[in-house]
Amino acid sequence: MDECRLILVEGITALNLTVDEQKIDQLLAFIKLIEKWNKAYNLTAITKRHDMVRLHLLDSLTVIPYLEGERIIDIGTGAGLPGIPLAIWLPNISFTLLDSNAKKTRFVQQVVLELKLANVDIQHSRTEDYQPQQPFGTALTRAFAELADIIAITRHLLAKNGLLLAMKGHCPEQELAKVKSSTSVIPVRIPGVEAERNLVLIKP
């Protein structure tokens, strides 16, 4: 784990975040839990620890500067990404992690218990069926469909001036052209990763 800690500390520094040893311990414990549960629960295709640090942890933390509001929902959280790393890093913000896969929400519930995360609520539901008691300032998703479709099924979750934040690799022009809302595309760099990454900020 020493090499992973080094990659994580260097990456956090590169992202202009303050190194916090307790948070780093929690992030590394999260990776260990993914490793432990992965064979039975098929959580991720990424199996090398140092790749998980870059592609799961650091990738999740790149969105921190763009989050808005005190209540954030991670849609299609899967293994708890990006929601768990963000909840570890931002303990004063409330995170709801939503997924329709019962195995995955069971895993994330276990993570929340083991890491003692008081700011995380897990919801097992399809996005279109979930009716929150209060709307969210930011809806966050690793883009699982075309942007126009994501907007359509997440709009009811957002507060009046809420932000939809889609994490994408390449962002095709024709896909952006179908979006009627105000959008901006921000290229992001994950420390140690060459692949193209973009955040699409949408105000539905």
C-alpha positions as CSV (number, residue, x, y, z in Angstrom):
1,M,0.0,0.0,0.0
2,D,3.0,2.3,0.4
3,E,3.2,2.9,-3.4
4,C,-0.5,3.5,-3.5
5,R,-0.2,6.1,-0.7
6,L,2.6,7.9,-2.6
7,I,0.5,8.0,-5.8
8,L,-2.5,9.3,-3.9
9,V,-0.6,11.9,-2.0
10,E,1.2,13.2,-5.2
11,G,-2.1,13.2,-7.0
12,I,-3.9,15.1,-4.3
13,T,-1.2,17.7,-4.3
14,A,-1.4,17.9,-8.1
15,L,-5.1,18.6,-7.8
16,N,-4.4,21.5,-5.4
17,L,-6.1,19.8,-2.5
18,T,-4.7,19.8,1.0
19,V,-3.1,16.4,2.1
20,D,-5.0,15.0,5.1
21,E,-3.7,11.7,6.5
22,Q,-7.0,10.6,8.0
23,K,-8.8,11.1,4.6
24,I,-6.0,9.3,2.8
25,D,-6.3,6.3,5.2
26,Q,-10.0,6.2,4.5
27,L,-9.5,6.4,0.7
28,L,-7.0,3.5,0.8
29,A,-9.3,1.5,3.1
30,F,-12.0,2.0,0.4
31,I,-9.8,0.5,-2.3
32,K,-9.1,-2.5,0.0
33,L,-12.8,-3.0,0.4
34,I,-13.4,-2.9,-3.4
35,E,-10.6,-5.5,-3.8
36,K,-12.1,-7.7,-1.1
37,W,-15.6,-7.7,-2.5
38,N,-14.8,-7.4,-6.2
39,K,-14.7,-11.1,-7.1
40,A,-18.1,-11.9,-5.6
41,Y,-19.8,-8.6,-6.6
42,N,-18.2,-7.7,-9.9
43,L,-17.7,-4.1,-8.9
44,T,-14.9,-3.0,-11.3
45,A,-12.9,-4.2,-14.2
46,I,-9.8,-2.4,-12.8
47,T,-8.0,-4.9,-10.5
48,K,-4.5,-3.3,-9.9
49,R,-4.4,-1.2,-6.8
50,H,-2.3,1.7,-8.3
51,D,-4.8,1.9,-11.2
52,M,-7.7,2.0,-8.8
53,V,-6.0,4.9,-7.0
54,R,-5.7,6.9,-10.2
55,L,-8.9,5.8,-12.0
56,H,-11.2,5.6,-9.0
57,L,-9.9,7.9,-6.3
58,L,-8.2,10.7,-8.1
59,D,-10.7,10.7,-11.0
60,S,-13.5,11.2,-8.4
61,L,-11.7,14.0,-6.6
62,T,-11.2,16.0,-9.8
63,V,-14.9,17.2,-9.6
64,I,-14.5,18.9,-6.2
65,P,-14.1,22.5,-7.5
66,Y,-17.3,22.2,-9.5
67,L,-19.8,20.9,-6.9
68,E,-22.6,23.2,-5.8
69,G,-24.9,23.1,-2.8
70,E,-25.0,21.2,0.5
71,R,-26.8,18.1,-1.0
72,I,-25.3,16.1,-3.8
73,I,-26.6,13.0,-5.5
74,D,-24.4,10.4,-7.2
75,I,-26.5,8.7,-9.9
76,G,-25.5,5.2,-10.9
77,T,-22.9,5.1,-8.1
78,G,-22.0,1.5,-8.8
79,A,-19.1,0.7,-6.4
80,G,-19.6,4.1,-4.8
81,L,-17.8,6.2,-7.4
82,P,-17.4,9.1,-7.3
83,G,-19.7,9.4,-4.3
84,I,-17.6,7.7,-1.6
85,P,-14.3,9.4,-2.3
86,L,-16.1,12.8,-2.4
87,A,-18.0,12.0,0.9
88,I,-14.7,11.1,2.5
89,W,-13.1,14.4,1.3
90,L,-16.1,16.6,2.0
91,P,-17.5,15.4,5.4
92,N,-19.7,18.5,5.8
93,I,-21.7,17.9,2.6
94,S,-24.6,15.4,2.4
95,F,-24.3,12.7,-0.3
96,T,-27.0,10.4,-1.6
97,L,-25.7,7.4,-3.6
98,L,-28.3,6.0,-6.0
99,D,-28.1,2.7,-7.9
100,S,-30.6,0.2,-9.2
101,N,-28.2,-2.8,-8.7
102,A,-28.9,-4.3,-5.3
103,K,-25.5,-6.0,-5.0
104,K,-23.7,-2.8,-5.5
105,T,-25.9,-0.8,-3.1
106,R,-25.3,-3.6,-0.5
107,F,-21.5,-3.2,-1.0
108,V,-21.7,0.6,-0.7
109,Q,-23.7,0.2,2.5
110,Q,-21.0,-1.9,3.9
111,V,-18.4,0.7,3.0
112,V,-20.4,3.4,4.8
113,L,-20.5,1.2,7.9
114,E,-16.9,0.2,7.9
115,L,-15.6,3.7,7.1
116,K,-18.1,5.3,9.5
117,L,-19.3,7.9,7.0
118,A,-22.1,9.9,8.6
119,N,-22.8,12.0,5.6
120,V,-23.9,9.3,3.1
121,D,-27.4,8.0,2.4
122,I,-27.7,4.9,0.1
123,Q,-30.8,4.5,-2.2
124,H,-31.6,1.4,-4.2
125,S,-33.8,2.6,-7.0
126,R,-33.9,3.5,-10.7
127,T,-33.2,7.2,-11.2
128,E,-36.6,7.9,-12.7
129,D,-38.4,6.2,-9.8
130,Y,-36.6,8.0,-7.0
131,Q,-38.5,10.8,-5.4
132,P,-36.3,12.7,-2.9
133,Q,-37.8,14.6,0.1
134,Q,-35.6,17.6,-0.8
135,P,-34.0,18.4,-4.1
136,F,-30.2,18.4,-4.7
137,G,-27.8,21.2,-5.5
138,T,-25.7,19.0,-7.8
139,A,-26.5,15.7,-9.5
140,L,-23.4,13.9,-10.4
141,T,-23.0,11.0,-12.9
142,R,-20.4,9.1,-14.8
143,A,-22.2,9.5,-18.1
144,F,-24.1,6.3,-18.6
145,A,-26.2,7.5,-21.6
146,E,-26.4,10.4,-24.0
147,L,-26.5,13.8,-22.2
148,A,-30.0,14.7,-23.4
149,D,-31.3,11.4,-22.0
150,I,-29.5,11.9,-18.7
151,I,-31.0,15.4,-18.4
152,A,-34.5,14.0,-19.0
153,I,-34.3,11.4,-16.2
154,T,-32.5,13.5,-13.6
155,R,-34.3,16.9,-13.9
156,H,-36.8,16.1,-11.1
157,L,-33.9,15.6,-8.6
158,L,-32.4,19.0,-8.9
159,A,-33.1,22.2,-7.0
160,K,-34.3,25.3,-9.0
161,N,-30.8,26.4,-10.0
162,G,-29.3,23.0,-9.6
163,L,-26.3,21.7,-11.6
164,L,-26.0,18.4,-13.5
165,L,-22.3,17.3,-13.7
166,A,-21.6,14.5,-16.2
167,M,-18.1,12.9,-16.1
168,K,-17.2,11.8,-19.6
169,G,-14.2,10.7,-21.7
170,H,-14.5,12.1,-25.2
171,C,-17.4,14.5,-25.7
172,P,-18.9,14.3,-29.2
173,E,-20.1,17.5,-30.7
174,Q,-23.4,15.9,-32.0
175,E,-24.2,14.8,-28.5
176,L,-23.7,18.3,-27.1
177,A,-25.8,19.7,-30.0
178,K,-28.9,17.8,-28.8
179,V,-28.7,19.5,-25.4
180,K,-31.0,22.5,-25.2
181,S,-29.8,23.6,-21.7
182,S,-26.8,25.8,-20.9
183,T,-23.7,23.6,-21.0
184,S,-19.9,24.0,-20.6
185,V,-17.3,21.4,-21.2
186,I,-14.3,21.4,-18.9
187,P,-11.3,19.3,-19.8
188,V,-9.8,17.7,-16.6
189,R,-6.6,15.9,-16.1
190,I,-6.3,13.0,-13.7
191,P,-2.7,13.0,-12.3
192,G,-0.8,10.0,-13.9
193,V,-3.5,9.3,-16.5
194,E,-3.2,10.1,-20.2
195,A,-6.8,9.4,-21.3
196,E,-9.1,12.2,-22.3
197,R,-11.5,13.3,-19.5
198,N,-14.1,16.0,-19.6
199,L,-16.7,17.3,-17.1
200,V,-19.9,18.6,-18.7
201,L,-21.6,21.2,-16.6
202,I,-25.3,21.5,-17.4
203,K,-27.9,23.9,-15.9
204,P,-31.2,22.2,-16.9
